[in-house]
Amino acid sequence: MELKRQLMIFVETEVLPAIVNLGSSEHRNFIVEVFEYLCNNGHLHTMDLLAKTMVDPGNEYPLDLKPVLKINEFKSIYNAVALKCA
């Protein structure tokens, strides 16, 4: 249990922020691939956490950078993933 807790802390503090930082338009394909992988492998909780983090990454990010994904980018990623995960 302790190892699982440490892994979750690592993912939430290191991995998710790294992916969030790739959330700009030029890395859109990577983000789509991550969401597709999570969807296709049944990791819906992780996909939900990632989406929420990309919408509001927390207090470490200045207000002018929130949300990391703009609405049009989020819609585009959602539509691309929804078609493949349906």
Summary of the structure (lengths in Angstrom):
residues: 86
radius of gyration: 13.2
end to end distance: 33.4
largest distance: 39.6
contacts: 209
relative contact order: 0.14
helix: 77%
strand: 0%
